[in-house]
Amino acid sequence: MTNGAEPTIASLSGCNLRMVRGEIRGRELRRWMGYRHLQDADHAFHCLLKECFGELAPKPFRVVMDRSGHQGVLYGYCMAGAAELRESAAIYADPLQTIILPPGSLQSKVMPSEWSVGRRLGFEVRIRPVVRKANTTGRYRDEQDVFQQVAQQFPEEEMPFTREEIYAQWLSQHLERDGAVHLQGGETRLTSFRILRSFRKQNSRYVAGPDAVMRGNLTVGNPESFESLLARGVGRHRSYGYGMLLLRPLQPLQ
C-alpha cells in the first residue's frame, strides 16, 4: 500500500475476488496451539488468520494437511492479494505464526470477473451440514446434523434416504440460492464424512457436528450470484475452514 497506509477491505473494494494459497507447517502449528491452549485445529486457524491479517483474512478458506500432519496448504478467497497479506503479516504476526504460515509462501491469483450462463464446472467443498434449533432458552443457537433431523421423522421405520442424498439436498439448497447455480440429480457425491468435536468461540464450548466433503458438477445460473457465492462460501462455520467452493474440471461421477 502507498504512504504506509494499513491495507483494509475498504481500500481494496474495487478489486476482484482473489484466491490465495499458502504453505502450512504442522509441527509449528501444534506447538503454537500448545502455547495458546488450543485443542481444535479449525479454531486455531480461525485465530491465526485473524491475528495475522485482520479484516483481510481469507474467508471462506480451506486447509488441506498431508497424512503425516507435518505439511499442509491453505486456500482461501479474499479481496486482498498476496502482497497485501504479506504486508499485514509483517506488521501483526508473531514470529512463530510466520513460521506456521510463511509470508513468503503466500501466492494469489485474480478470479474471473465474468461467468457465462450455462458454464459447467466441477467443484469440491468441505461443509458442516447442520440446521439450527432452539435450545432451552428458546434461542436458535444449537445445531443438529441435517441427516439426524430427517431420520427423526422415521422413528418406527427404516430411514429411506442415505446420508449422501440428504447432504446433497442440503448443499443444493445453498448453491441454488438466488439462482447462482443449477445442480442435476446425481451430480454430487459424498467423498468423506466424520463427526468432529469442535470449539466455537461464540458459544465458548465444544460441540460435535458433521464434517463432510462433497464433490460434483454444477451449471452457472446467475453470474453475479455465482460470484457472490464464491466470495461468501457455503453454509455455516465459514470462518473455521468450511464452505470454500474449490472449482475443478468436470468431475467423473460414476
N, C-alpha and C positions, 0 to 999 in steps of 0.2 A: 504494500500500500504506500501511497505517497505521503510526504511530510510526517512520517512516523505515526500516522493515524492508525488506531486499532481497527482491524477488519471486522465488520459487522454484517449481519444479514441485510440490513437496510442499504449499506454501501454496495452490496452485490445484487440488488434487486433486479437490475437489468440484465443479469447474466442468465445463461441457460442452465438447466439442470446438469450436474456433473456426476459421474461415477468415479469414486475414489477407491484406491487399493493400498494396503499397507501390510508389511510383514509383522508377525507376532512371534515373540519368543516365550514359550510356555513356562520354562523354568523360572524366569524372572517374574512372569505374571503370578505364579504361585507364591513366590517369595514376597511380592508386594501385597498379595491377598492376605498372607500371614501377618504382615506388619499391620494391616488395616483391619484385621479380624473379619475378613470377608470369606464366606463359605460358598457363595453362589457365583459361578463364573459370569453368568449373564448380568447379574447386578454389578459385578466388578467392572465389566466392560462399560456399563452404563456410567459408572462413576469416573472411570478413566477418561472416556471421551469427553464428558462434560468438563472435567478438570483441565484437560489439555486444550480443548477447542471452544469451550463456552457455547454460545449460540450458533457457532459454525459447525458444531459436531454433526457428523453424518446421522441422519435419521430418515428412513429406516436403515439398518445395517445388518450384516450377516458375518458371523465368524465361523471359519472352517478350519478345524485343527486336524493334524495328521493323527494316525492311530497311537503314536507314542505320546502325544500331547506336548512334544517339545517344540514343534514348529506349527505355524498356522498363518492364515491370511484373513485380513479384514476387508470386506467390501461394504460400500455404503453409497447412498445418494445424498447430495447436498448441493447448495448453490456455490460453495467455495471450491476453489481449485487446490491442487497440491501446494502451490506456493503460499497461499493464504493460510492453509493449515500448518505448514512448517513454521511460518512466522508466529502463529498463535502458540504452537508448542514451544518455540524458543523463549517465549515470554512466560508462559504459565506452567508448563510441565515440570515436575521434579525430575532429577537425574535418572532415577530408576524407571520412571514412566517412559523416558526417551530410549531406554534400553528395551523395554517391553515392546514398544511400537516405535522403532527408529524413524525419526522425521525424514531422514534421507531415503527411506524405502517407500515413502508416500508418492503415489502416482495418480494422475487423474485424466479423464477424457470428457469431452463435452458430448452429452447425449443428443440424439437427433431432436430438432425443434419442430419437425413436421412429420406426422404419421399419416399414411394414406388409409382411407376407409377400406376394409377388407383385407388388410395386410395380415398374413398368417405368421405367427411367431410361436416358438416353443418357450417354455418357462419352467422355473423351479422356484419354490417358495417354502420357507420354514414358517409354520403357523402355530398358533395356540387356539384351537377351535373351541371356544367357550361361549356360553351365554351368561348374562348377569341375572342374578336372582336376589330377592330381598333377604336380608339377614334378620336377626332377632329384633333389630331396631326398626325394621321396615324400610331401610335404605338399600338401594341396589348396589351393593359393594361386593358381595360374594359371587363367585363364579362356579359354573358347572360345565363339565365336559358335555358338548352338544350331543355326543353319542349316548351318554348316560341319560340325558334328558329325554331323548327319543325312546330309549329302551324302557323307561319307566311307564310309557304308555301301553306297554305289553306285559303287564306283571304276571299274567297267567298263561301266556302263550309264547311260542318261540319268536324271538326278535327277527322280523322279516328282512331287515336291512343290514348290510355289512358296515363296518367302521369306515371302509373306503368310500362307500356310497354316501354315508352321512356327511363325512368330511368334504367330499366333492360337492355336495349340495350347498354346504355352508360356504365353501370357497366361491362357488358360482354366484351366490347372492352378493358377496362382497365385490367380486370382479365385475359383475354386470351392472353395478350401481351407476346411475346416470348414463347408461348406455356405453360405458367405457370400452367393454369388450363383449364378445359373444363366445360362449362355450357350447359345444355339442356334446350330447350324451356319450359317455365312454371315452372322453378325451383326457381324463385326469386319472392319475394313479397315485396311490399312497406308497411311498418308497421307504419310509421309516416311521416308527412310532414308539414312544415310550411315555410313561408317566414320570414327570420331573418335579421334584420338590424345589421351589424357587422362593427367593426373598423378594418382596415388593416393598419399596420404600414408603409408598403412600399408605400402606397398611401396617408397616413396621412388624411384619410377621412372615413366616414361611407358609406357603400354600402349595398343594400338589395339583398339577394340571397336565393336560395333554401337550405333548411336544411332537409335532408331525412335520414331515417334509413331503410336499406334493409336487408332482411333475405332470406336465401336459402340454397341450397346444391351445392357442386362443386366436381369435379373429378380432382385430381392432374395429370397434364400432364408431365411437366418437373420439376423434383425435385429441381434442382439448381435454376431455375427461380422462383419456388414457394417460396423457402426460401428467395430469394431476394425480392419478392413481400411482404412478411410478414414484412421484415425489412424496406422496402421503404414506404409502405402504398399505398392507392388508391386515385388518383385524386389530386386536388389542396387543399391548406389550411391545409396541414398535420401538420404544426406547431401550428395550432389553434384548435386541437381536432377532426379533420376529418381523415378518411382514414384508421383507425386501423381495421384490419381484425381479429375479435374475432372468434375463432374456437369453434364450438359447436358439440354435437352429431347430427346425421342426423335429419333434420327438417321435421315434417309432414306438407305438404303444402296444404292440402285440406281445 
